Amino acid sequence: MTTNEAYDERTAGRGAHGGGREPARLAGAAEGEAYGRLVNVVDVEATCWSGQAPPGQVSEIIEIGLCVVDTVARERVARHRLLVRPARSTVSAFCTELTGLTQAEVERGMPFADACATLAREHRAATRAWASWGDYDRKQFARQCERGPARYPFSGRHTNAKAVFADAYGLAKRPGMARALHLAGLPLEGRHHRGEDDAWNIGALVLDLLARDAWPGGNAPGAPA
């Protein structure tokens, strides 16, 4: 079994909503969790179109991928997937081609407000540091929460991993995730533009930055020197 398979929600017996118990080593790390030890790496997919949104529709999150990185053990310790049912848009053919998600699939998801509550309740989003590749994910959550009734689930301890990577590698232009993986000599696991897989891959890039001592707060208490 590969590392990717070991934490796949399907092999762990979790459903599409991403519920279920955490792996034992994550539970151990979370118990008495040192400040900054665990980082939630988040990647979202949203309804999109090849051009302008159809009249009356707005872009909405339809999938939330989450990878937990242990900055002390220097490993990815869990992965999760939350499917979200859009309320003001539908999945276009363009969106399906890009993400693999269909309207029928996301209709089985949870309301956005429930997804935010799940992030806060089950994944300590309100207190745990978190990261995303760029600022899109953070801003999309903020936009949707401003519309109500969902409560913004995250702490203010956000890291733009794309910016950190560009600085660490001395790049004038911030690369996309796939390009960053290539530059770091890492494989792209799973499907690009699938939230769960992208979060897992970004988690690998966070580990690369930790190994380079380039990740903010990477020297948490007990972290390897």
C-alpha positions as CSV (number, residue, x, y, z in Angstrom):
1,M,0.0,0.0,0.0
2,T,1.3,3.4,-0.9
3,T,1.4,6.4,1.5
4,N,-1.3,8.0,-0.6
5,E,-3.5,4.9,-0.3
6,A,-2.9,4.6,3.4
7,Y,-4.7,7.8,4.1
8,D,-7.3,7.7,1.4
9,E,-10.7,8.2,3.0
10,R,-12.1,5.2,1.1
11,T,-9.6,2.8,2.6
12,A,-10.1,4.4,6.0
13,G,-13.8,3.7,5.7
14,R,-15.0,7.3,5.6
15,G,-17.8,8.5,3.5
16,A,-17.9,11.3,0.9
17,H,-18.5,13.9,3.6
18,G,-15.2,13.1,5.2
19,G,-16.4,12.0,8.6
20,G,-14.8,9.3,10.7
21,R,-12.0,8.8,13.2
22,E,-8.6,10.3,12.8
23,P,-5.6,8.0,12.2
24,A,-4.0,7.0,15.5
25,R,-0.8,9.0,15.0
26,L,-2.8,12.1,14.3
27,A,-4.9,11.6,17.5
28,G,-1.6,11.3,19.4
29,A,-0.3,14.5,17.9
30,A,-3.5,16.3,18.5
31,E,-3.7,15.3,22.2
32,G,-2.0,18.1,24.1
33,E,-1.1,19.6,20.7
34,A,1.8,22.0,20.9
35,Y,1.0,25.5,19.5
36,G,1.8,25.4,15.8
37,R,2.7,21.7,15.6
38,L,-0.2,20.7,13.3
39,V,-1.0,22.6,10.2
40,N,-4.2,22.2,8.2
41,V,-3.4,22.5,4.5
42,V,-6.6,23.4,2.6
43,D,-7.5,23.4,-1.0
44,V,-11.0,24.1,-2.5
45,E,-12.7,23.6,-5.8
46,A,-15.5,25.8,-6.8
47,T,-18.2,26.1,-9.5
48,C,-16.6,27.7,-12.6
49,W,-17.3,28.4,-16.2
50,S,-15.2,28.9,-19.4
51,G,-16.4,32.6,-19.5
52,Q,-18.7,34.7,-17.3
53,A,-21.0,33.1,-14.8
54,P,-24.5,32.5,-16.1
55,P,-27.1,35.1,-14.9
56,G,-28.0,34.7,-11.3
57,Q,-25.1,32.3,-10.5
58,V,-22.0,32.9,-8.4
59,S,-18.9,30.8,-7.9
60,E,-19.3,28.5,-4.8
61,I,-17.1,26.0,-3.1
62,I,-18.1,22.4,-4.0
63,E,-15.2,20.5,-2.5
64,I,-12.8,21.1,0.4
65,G,-9.7,19.0,0.6
66,L,-7.7,19.0,3.8
67,C,-4.3,17.5,4.6
68,V,-2.9,17.6,8.1
69,V,0.9,18.2,8.4
70,D,2.8,17.4,11.6
71,T,5.6,19.9,11.6
72,V,7.4,18.0,14.4
73,A,7.3,14.5,12.9
74,R,7.7,16.1,9.4
75,E,5.0,14.1,7.8
76,R,1.5,14.2,6.4
77,V,-0.7,12.5,9.0
78,A,-4.2,12.7,7.7
79,R,-6.3,13.7,4.7
80,H,-10.0,14.6,4.4
81,R,-12.6,15.5,1.8
82,L,-15.8,17.4,2.2
83,L,-18.3,17.6,-0.6
84,V,-20.4,20.8,-0.6
85,R,-23.7,21.3,-2.2
86,P,-23.9,24.6,-4.0
87,A,-27.0,26.8,-3.4
88,R,-26.6,29.5,-6.0
89,S,-24.9,27.8,-8.9
90,T,-24.6,24.5,-10.8
91,V,-21.6,22.5,-12.0
92,S,-20.9,23.3,-15.6
93,A,-19.4,20.9,-18.2
94,F,-16.2,23.0,-18.1
95,C,-16.1,22.6,-14.3
96,T,-16.6,18.8,-14.6
97,E,-13.8,18.6,-17.2
98,L,-11.5,20.6,-14.9
99,T,-12.2,18.9,-11.5
100,G,-14.0,15.7,-12.3
101,L,-16.9,16.7,-10.1
102,T,-20.5,16.4,-11.4
103,Q,-23.7,18.1,-10.4
104,A,-25.1,14.7,-9.3
105,E,-22.1,14.2,-7.1
106,V,-22.1,17.6,-5.4
107,E,-25.8,17.4,-4.8
108,R,-25.0,14.6,-2.3
109,G,-22.7,17.0,-0.4
110,M,-23.5,19.0,2.7
111,P,-24.6,22.7,2.8
112,F,-21.7,25.2,3.0
113,A,-22.6,26.3,6.5
114,D,-22.4,22.6,7.7
115,A,-19.0,22.2,6.0
116,C,-17.7,25.3,7.9
117,A,-19.0,23.9,11.1
118,T,-17.4,20.5,10.4
119,L,-14.0,22.2,9.8
120,A,-14.3,24.0,13.1
121,R,-15.6,21.1,15.1
122,E,-13.7,18.1,13.8
123,H,-10.5,19.7,12.4
124,R,-9.8,22.5,14.9
125,A,-9.9,25.1,12.1
126,A,-10.6,28.0,14.5
127,T,-7.4,27.5,16.5
128,R,-5.0,25.6,14.3
129,A,-2.6,27.2,11.8
130,W,-3.5,26.6,8.2
131,A,-2.1,27.1,4.7
132,S,-3.2,27.2,1.1
133,W,-1.5,27.6,-2.2
134,G,-2.1,31.3,-2.8
135,D,-4.8,33.4,-1.2
136,Y,-7.7,32.2,-3.4
137,D,-9.0,29.6,-0.9
138,R,-8.9,32.0,2.0
139,K,-10.7,34.8,0.1
140,Q,-13.3,32.4,-1.3
141,F,-14.2,31.2,2.2
142,A,-14.5,34.9,3.3
143,R,-16.7,35.8,0.4
144,Q,-19.1,33.0,1.0
145,C,-19.3,33.5,4.7
146,E,-20.0,37.2,4.2
147,R,-23.2,36.1,2.3
148,G,-24.3,34.2,5.4
149,P,-25.4,32.1,7.3
150,A,-22.1,30.3,7.5
151,R,-19.5,31.3,10.1
152,Y,-15.9,31.7,8.9
153,P,-14.2,28.6,10.3
154,F,-10.5,29.4,10.3
155,S,-8.0,31.1,12.6
156,G,-6.1,34.1,11.5
157,R,-2.9,32.0,11.4
158,H,-2.8,31.6,7.6
159,T,0.3,31.0,5.4
160,N,0.4,31.5,1.7
161,A,2.4,28.5,0.8
162,K,2.9,29.7,-2.8
163,A,4.5,32.9,-1.6
164,V,6.8,31.0,0.9
165,F,7.8,28.6,-1.9
166,A,8.7,31.4,-4.3
167,D,10.8,33.1,-1.7
168,A,12.6,29.9,-0.7
169,Y,13.4,29.0,-4.3
170,G,14.3,32.6,-5.3
171,L,11.6,32.8,-8.0
172,A,10.5,36.1,-9.4
173,K,7.0,34.6,-10.2
174,R,5.0,32.5,-7.9
175,P,4.4,29.1,-9.5
176,G,1.3,27.0,-9.7
177,M,1.2,23.9,-7.6
178,A,2.1,21.5,-10.4
179,R,5.1,23.6,-11.4
180,A,6.2,23.8,-7.8
181,L,6.1,20.0,-7.4
182,H,8.3,19.7,-10.5
183,L,10.8,22.2,-9.2
184,A,11.0,20.4,-5.9
185,G,11.4,17.0,-7.6
186,L,8.2,15.7,-6.1
187,P,5.5,13.6,-7.9
188,L,1.9,14.9,-8.4
189,E,-0.2,12.4,-6.6
190,G,-3.8,11.9,-7.7
191,R,-5.7,14.3,-9.9
192,H,-4.8,18.0,-10.2
193,H,-7.7,20.3,-9.5
194,R,-9.3,17.7,-7.1
195,G,-9.4,19.4,-3.7
196,E,-8.4,16.3,-1.7
197,D,-5.5,15.4,-4.0
198,D,-4.3,19.0,-4.3
199,A,-4.3,19.5,-0.5
200,W,-2.2,16.3,-0.2
201,N,0.3,17.5,-2.8
202,I,0.5,20.9,-1.2
203,G,1.2,19.1,2.1
204,A,4.3,17.5,0.4
205,L,5.5,21.0,-0.6
206,V,5.1,22.2,3.0
207,L,7.3,19.3,4.1
208,D,9.8,20.3,1.4
209,L,9.9,23.9,2.8
210,L,10.2,22.6,6.4
211,A,13.2,20.5,5.3
212,R,14.7,23.7,3.9
213,D,14.0,25.6,7.1
214,A,11.9,27.9,5.1
215,W,8.5,27.3,6.6
216,P,7.3,30.0,9.0
217,G,7.3,28.6,12.5
218,G,8.9,25.4,11.3
219,N,11.1,25.1,14.4
220,A,8.1,24.4,16.7
221,P,8.9,23.0,20.2
222,G,10.3,19.5,19.7
223,A,10.9,20.0,16.0
224,P,14.0,18.5,14.5
225,A,16.9,21.0,14.4
